[in-house]
Amino acid sequence: MQQRPPGIQGPPPGCPAHGNLPLYGPQFGSDPDGHYAHLRSLGPSAPVDIAPGVEVELVTSYDAALYILQNPASFVRDSRRWKALNEGRVPEDSPALPMMGYRPNALFSDGAAHARLRQAVTDSLSTVNELQLVRQTQQSADYLISRFSSDRLGQAELMADYAQPLPLLVFSDLFGCPPEIGDRVIVGISGIFDGTAGADQVLGEALAELIALKRRRPGPDLTTRLMEHSAGLTDEEMLHQLVTLLSGGTAPLSAAIGTGSALMLGDDWQAGLPVEDAITQVLWNYAPIANYAAHYPTHDVELGGRVLRANDPVVISFAGANTDPRLAEHREQLSAKAHLAFGAGPHACPAKDPAFVIAVTAVETLLNRLPDIEVRVPFKDLSWVPAPWSRSLVAVPVRFTPRTVTPTPAQAPQPQVAVPTPHRVPSPAPQPAATAASRPKPGLFSRFLAWTRGE
């Protein structure tokens, strides 16, 4: 009988009778690597409970994961094939449904439908200027740092104060959101990740307004580029692609920024190594998207002595595959980009280059603005979010010498208010002034834009 590695005592009370290892809860969160090690001892894949009452086959072998990701003929992404869901065996309120349920976007499409949607996304993303993206990220970073840098105690919590909101500001800017819509986009997507009731409706309504606005008044932004693509996306398709970019881009980026910052500030980090090395190490050893990319075999497939049944979900453990011990002997020969943190094959992340730029710039800016910043808890003692989907730190408490951070002249908009700035919708015709009581309280994006103007 195989022994479980230290830290894994077996399924906690309440797990299904079949005894699958649960990939959620405090026990998993306290030792995810131990769980992956145990699962690897069972073969290239093994059954797990990804949520209560939801069984999937989890692939922890690098070679097996690569085989599935690069074999779209036998493994497809359309979750309408999900047998257990179609037979009513998945709880209606399962937290797995928002992550695995079908949506009409590139992520859950195959064949020609996938190619059409993906091409629209990749072509639109290719127009993003890297230098401009760096400036946008620095500006967002400076604003967030300014909100806690003058704290008289010189303390902050980097996940909530910095890593989590930063990608939201960058994406709202990239999408060309006017202030009020940008505020609601941030509230909506943040609420979805926090499990706030009605958050999906808030996000959907805000993005629908943004799409309608860009139909009327196109701008030099990602929303307009996606809208004007030759694929001719409908408004519904536009909305789902924007949701995919937001959900697939912001949470993993937050995790990478937080983990990368904590890694570089830890005692074990070798001084002098560049930020790029830290982010690359995060992508290898702490994959921000830990377990995802459910595939559905089109027929029974034998893999490492197990039979993967047609239409039963096969989930890729990017975290498990990247840390597969069998890679150790070849690691030096592998490219630094050979990790699977961004996936592989036809569904590989189309935004991996911009994502890397944002993560590196965010960590660099933090270290430059607060040069004596240090973590208050050793990296090894930091806690991980006890969820299967992402590898993200719960909190990164830091201390530093208090200082004031203000927008530099190069970042502040030029005074020609009559000329639309690159990422803002032209001002509408003057309207009657609203009273202070009737005006909604400015949200994060509104306050950020006001700060860039020195207000």
C-alpha atoms as one frame of an Amber mdcrd trajectory, in Angstrom:
protein
   0.000   0.000   0.000   1.404   3.385  -0.988   2.141   5.830   1.810   0.918
   9.387   1.650   3.600  12.070   1.905   3.860  14.013   5.183   1.084  16.515
   5.638  -1.596  14.503   3.837  -3.606  12.390   6.247  -6.253  11.311   3.767
  -9.544  12.872   2.732 -11.035  15.064   5.470 -14.430  14.252   6.991 -17.306
  14.705   4.599 -15.433  13.679   1.448 -17.228  11.305  -0.912 -16.999   7.604
  -0.137 -14.758   6.966  -3.129 -11.940   8.633  -1.185 -10.601  10.926  -3.893
  -8.054  13.442  -2.680  -9.865  16.808  -2.312  -8.133  19.650  -4.138  -9.676
  22.379  -2.001  -9.886  23.493   1.610  -7.307  24.312   4.307  -5.498  20.971
   4.071  -4.825  21.442   0.370  -3.975  25.124   0.824  -1.411  24.336   3.524
   0.475  21.818   1.382  -0.403  21.850  -2.338   2.998  20.446  -3.327   2.486
  17.477  -1.005  -0.839  16.758  -2.692   0.747  16.859  -6.153   3.563  14.562
  -4.985   1.054  12.010  -3.734  -0.990  12.188  -6.919   2.137  11.663  -9.029
   2.799   8.460  -7.106  -0.483   7.143  -8.531   0.532   7.751 -12.152   0.505
  10.548 -14.736  -3.100  11.282 -13.752  -5.446  10.440 -10.904  -9.049  11.166
  -9.886  -9.557  14.067  -7.485 -12.464  16.092  -6.178 -11.990  19.590  -7.597
 -14.987  20.741  -5.498 -17.462  18.903  -3.248 -19.203  16.287  -5.376 -17.238
  17.143  -8.527 -14.773  14.487  -9.698 -12.194  15.142 -12.413  -9.076  13.401
 -13.648  -6.074  15.564 -12.701  -2.937  15.364 -14.848   0.272  16.021 -12.879
   2.808  14.634 -15.380   4.540  17.219 -17.582   4.726  14.865 -20.576   1.103
  13.765 -20.214  -0.086  17.366 -19.835   1.822  18.411 -22.954   0.376  15.464
 -24.879  -3.197  16.432 -23.989  -2.696  20.161 -24.592  -1.237  19.474 -28.032
  -3.777  16.847 -29.100  -7.018  18.691 -29.956  -8.295  15.788 -32.058  -8.721
  13.577 -28.985  -9.149  16.218 -26.242 -11.546  19.133 -26.747 -12.497  22.081
 -24.544 -16.265  22.351 -25.109 -17.691  21.632 -21.654 -21.162  20.974 -23.032
 -19.796  17.433 -23.369 -19.405  17.108 -19.575 -21.169  13.825 -18.885 -21.726
  14.198 -15.141 -23.134  17.692 -15.606 -25.502  16.563 -18.342 -26.687  13.709
 -16.125 -27.393  16.063 -13.208 -24.590  14.702 -11.009 -22.909  18.087 -10.444
 -24.383  20.230  -7.627 -26.197  23.251  -9.052 -24.404  25.584  -6.647 -20.969
  24.033  -7.172 -18.047  26.512  -7.227 -16.690  24.435 -10.113 -19.464  25.542
 -12.460 -18.349  29.192 -12.914 -14.867  27.899 -13.723 -15.761  24.890 -15.894
 -19.215  25.694 -17.296 -19.505  26.501 -20.997 -19.239  30.073 -22.259 -19.239
  31.149 -25.930 -15.623  32.286 -25.944 -12.302  31.088 -27.344 -11.504  29.200
 -24.140 -14.423  26.783 -24.483 -14.488  26.495 -28.271 -12.815  24.096 -30.674
 -12.014  23.860 -34.361 -13.069  26.657 -36.686 -15.099  28.468 -33.994 -12.066
  28.566 -31.717  -9.747  29.687 -34.519 -12.036  32.597 -35.419 -12.410  33.893
 -31.869  -8.771  33.336 -30.942  -7.517  35.141 -34.053  -9.567  38.190 -33.131
  -8.048  38.198 -29.641  -4.439  37.555 -30.699  -4.528  40.124 -33.499  -5.988
  42.737 -31.174  -3.442  42.027 -28.445  -0.592  42.242 -30.961  -1.353  45.942
 -31.450  -0.593  46.739 -27.795   2.626  48.745 -27.698   5.054  47.311 -25.120
   6.515  50.685 -24.136   3.029  52.080 -23.685   2.070  49.025 -21.605   5.093
  49.558 -19.361   4.080  53.197 -18.822   0.485  52.238 -18.053   1.662  49.661
 -15.529   4.107  52.074 -13.885   1.417  54.707 -13.611  -1.041  52.280 -12.034
   1.687  50.992  -9.705   2.662  54.504  -8.622  -0.931  55.344  -7.796  -1.433
  52.245  -5.665   1.899  52.719  -3.888   0.983  56.349  -3.166  -2.092  55.124
  -1.257  -0.037  53.278   1.348   3.542  54.587   1.051   3.011  57.503   3.461
   1.482  55.309   6.168   3.080  56.534   9.390   3.810  52.976  10.512   5.393
  52.106   7.177   3.347  48.928   6.766   1.115  47.485   4.066  -0.331  44.214
   2.806   0.798  43.783  -0.783  -1.918  41.441  -2.070  -4.889  43.643  -1.161
  -3.123  46.994  -1.486  -1.103  46.367  -4.635  -1.062  43.024  -6.461  -4.826
  42.539  -6.707  -5.964  46.025  -7.850  -3.018  46.739 -10.196  -4.072  44.479
 -13.118  -7.627  45.820 -12.816  -6.414  49.381 -13.370  -4.212  48.346 -16.299
  -6.981  46.386 -18.014  -9.571  49.135 -17.507  -7.125  51.524 -19.173  -6.359
  49.072 -22.006 -10.076  48.567 -22.631 -10.555  52.325 -22.974 -13.049  52.556
 -20.123 -14.350  55.984 -19.165 -14.138  56.536 -15.387 -17.615  55.463 -14.328
 -17.650  52.296 -16.473 -14.139  51.441 -15.344 -15.276  51.703 -11.716 -18.083
  49.202 -12.315 -15.877  46.822 -14.311 -13.499  46.674 -11.335 -16.347  46.196
  -8.844 -17.846  43.444 -11.006 -14.729  41.387 -11.701 -13.509  41.787  -8.104
 -16.901  40.651  -6.852 -16.848  37.560  -9.042 -13.543  36.452  -7.544 -14.801
  37.288  -4.044 -18.075  35.429  -4.583 -20.208  38.572  -4.183 -23.849  38.079
  -5.160 -24.836  39.955  -8.329 -21.239  40.701  -9.335 -21.615  38.957 -12.695
 -24.578  41.199 -13.519 -22.613  44.329 -12.573 -19.726  43.271 -14.817 -21.996
  42.270 -17.698 -23.913  45.549 -17.646 -20.728  47.620 -17.453 -19.095  45.796
 -20.380 -22.311  45.992 -22.420 -22.283  49.788 -21.927 -18.608  49.903 -22.915
 -19.299  47.932 -26.105 -22.242  50.180 -27.013 -20.077  53.251 -26.368 -17.276
  51.955 -28.600 -19.759  51.160 -31.382 -20.725  54.832 -31.307 -17.305  56.301
 -30.620 -14.358  54.025 -31.438 -11.048  54.802 -29.794  -7.394  53.699 -29.789
  -8.039  50.887 -27.298  -8.259  47.100 -27.105 -12.071  47.051 -27.113 -12.219
  48.961 -30.387  -9.514  46.825 -32.010 -11.389  43.675 -31.070 -14.642  45.199
 -32.335 -13.146  46.245 -35.686 -11.458  42.890 -36.346 -12.361  41.140 -39.584
 -13.901  38.283 -37.572 -16.921  40.563 -37.142 -17.715  39.714 -33.521 -21.266
  40.263 -32.334 -21.890  42.279 -29.175 -22.458  39.035 -27.254 -19.193  37.589
 -28.543 -17.429  40.838 -27.691 -18.714  40.704 -24.136 -17.572  37.127 -23.594
 -14.107  37.780 -25.025 -13.683  40.813 -22.744 -14.813  38.764 -19.733 -12.293
  36.073 -20.689  -9.474  38.610 -20.947 -10.411  40.082 -17.576 -10.880  36.841
 -15.672  -7.993  35.040 -17.369  -5.654  38.002 -17.044  -6.259  39.809 -13.782
  -6.296  37.057 -11.120  -3.235  35.162 -12.461  -1.361  38.459 -12.815  -2.204
  39.383  -9.231  -0.843  36.041  -8.076   2.358  36.440 -10.115   2.962  39.990
  -8.849   2.339  39.038  -5.229   4.403  35.848  -5.304   7.190  37.479  -7.325
   7.420  40.382  -4.877   7.451  38.079  -1.847  10.079  35.864  -3.472  12.441
  38.757  -4.206  11.975  40.249  -0.741  12.631  36.929   0.984  15.899  36.008
   2.667  16.563  33.146   0.256  16.550  35.305  -2.881  20.006  35.816  -4.397
  20.781  39.526  -4.498  21.495  40.936  -7.925  19.264  38.598  -9.903  16.829
  40.497 -12.158  13.077  40.665 -11.629  12.615  38.624 -14.816  14.250  35.674
 -13.023  11.832  35.958 -10.119   8.757  36.012 -12.374  10.120  33.078 -14.382
  10.650  31.138 -11.145   7.070  31.943 -10.130   5.791  30.604 -13.456   7.750
  27.381 -12.995   7.335  26.690  -9.280   4.163  28.569  -8.297   2.049  28.544
 -11.466  -0.591  31.276 -10.960  -3.201  29.175 -12.780  -2.613  25.994 -10.815
  -5.262  23.560 -12.044  -7.501  24.398 -14.974  -8.024  23.852 -18.716 -10.587
  21.052 -18.497 -10.460  18.832 -21.581 -13.003  16.237 -22.651 -11.789  13.096
 -24.463 -13.707  12.515 -27.675 -13.204   8.766 -27.103 -11.765   6.556 -24.375
  -8.014   7.163 -24.140  -5.477   5.023 -22.264  -2.849   7.125 -20.517  -0.232
   5.631 -18.224  -2.328   2.603 -17.378  -5.513   4.569 -16.724  -8.442   4.927
 -19.087  -9.688   8.473 -19.544 -13.352   8.067 -20.366 -15.019   9.990 -23.173
 -16.690  13.200 -22.006 -15.335  12.992 -18.441 -13.339  16.137 -17.538  -9.542
  15.884 -17.599  -8.016  18.879 -15.793  -4.415  19.962 -16.327  -2.394  20.624
 -13.183  -0.023  23.293 -14.469   1.425  23.516 -10.954   1.923  19.767 -10.729
   3.307  19.385 -14.243   5.797  22.246 -13.892   7.228  20.712 -10.721   7.304
  17.141 -12.079  10.534  15.617 -10.646  11.177  13.912 -13.976  11.984  17.344
 -15.390  14.768  17.959 -12.891  17.465  16.143 -14.845  16.560  18.044 -18.027
  15.766  21.420 -16.452  19.050  23.029 -17.447  18.534  22.014 -21.071  14.987
  23.331 -21.180  14.166  26.854 -22.278  13.170  29.191 -19.464   9.834  29.427
 -21.287   9.241  25.652 -21.404   6.952  25.836 -18.357   3.239  25.237 -18.835
   2.062  28.216 -16.778   0.653  29.766 -19.970  -0.552  26.437 -21.327   0.504
  24.958 -24.654  -0.994  23.954 -27.970  -3.914  25.693 -29.698  -5.325  27.055
 -26.430  -2.069  28.506 -25.069  -2.544  31.915 -23.462  -2.567  34.556 -26.218
  -1.501  37.276 -23.764   1.583  35.635 -22.265   4.011  38.328 -23.468   1.959
  41.313 -22.202   1.307  39.430 -18.956   5.030  38.908 -18.391   5.719  42.591
 -19.094   3.036  43.732 -16.629   4.247  41.390 -13.864   7.912  42.358 -14.237
   7.120  46.081 -14.412   4.867  45.899 -11.345   7.537  44.253  -9.187  10.305
  46.531 -10.506   8.265  49.661  -9.792   7.511  48.520  -6.249  11.199  47.906
  -5.518  12.237  51.203  -7.102   9.674  53.336  -5.264  10.224  51.665  -1.877
  13.894  50.634  -1.957  14.028  49.462   1.665  10.812  47.444   1.566  10.958
  44.047   3.287   8.535  41.260   4.145   7.434  40.871   7.747   6.934  37.101
   7.396   9.426  34.643   5.816   8.366  33.419   2.375   8.125  29.806   3.579
   5.615  30.829   6.264   3.232  32.703   3.962  -0.162  31.068   3.401  -1.662
  30.052   0.057  -5.300  30.488  -0.957  -6.986  27.083  -0.344  -8.585  26.882
  -3.795  -7.692  24.519  -6.641  -7.742  26.982  -9.510  -4.977  29.411  -8.612
  -1.726  29.458  -6.661  -1.960  32.777  -4.891  -0.703  34.025  -1.561  -3.355
  35.019   0.957  -1.347  38.006   2.204   2.134  39.524   1.901   2.715  41.856
   4.893   5.584  44.318   4.346   7.294  47.242   6.058   9.213  50.203   4.642
  10.282  53.773   5.357   7.232  56.013   4.793   7.516  58.343   1.805   5.275
  60.235  -0.634   4.844  59.010  -4.211   3.374  61.458  -6.733   2.773  61.231
 -10.504   5.821  62.369 -12.447   5.475  65.068 -15.141   5.975  62.406 -17.816
   2.959  60.505 -16.498   0.588  63.415 -16.019  -1.716  64.171 -18.987  -0.944
  67.217 -21.097  -3.072  70.321 -20.457  -4.751  70.348 -23.905  -8.092  69.227
 -22.543  -9.813  69.653 -25.909  -7.772  66.806 -27.402  -8.774  63.259 -26.357
  -5.943  61.431 -24.556  -4.983  57.988 -25.921  -6.981  55.951 -23.419  -9.992
  58.103 -22.684 -13.297  58.677 -24.405 -13.772  62.294 -25.603 -15.740  64.338
 -23.112 -19.482  64.478 -23.845 -21.369  67.723 -24.236 -21.696  69.663 -20.971
 -24.538  68.470 -18.779 -26.290  70.215 -15.885 -24.157  69.926 -12.778 -25.225
  67.175 -10.400 -25.561  67.921  -6.747 -23.026  66.432  -4.351 -25.704  64.138
  -2.944 -26.698  62.758  -6.370 -23.173  62.087  -7.615 -21.980  58.504  -7.023
 -18.855  58.159  -4.946 -15.836  57.848  -7.254 -14.528  54.296  -7.544 -10.971
  53.035  -7.852 -10.575  53.806 -11.560 -12.042  57.305 -11.222  -9.733  58.083
  -8.323  -6.768  56.730 -10.276  -7.516  58.931 -13.297  -7.984  61.969 -11.061
  -4.615  61.264  -9.397  -2.853  61.154 -12.780  -4.226  64.644 -13.413  -2.847
  65.856 -10.098  -6.314  66.352  -8.614
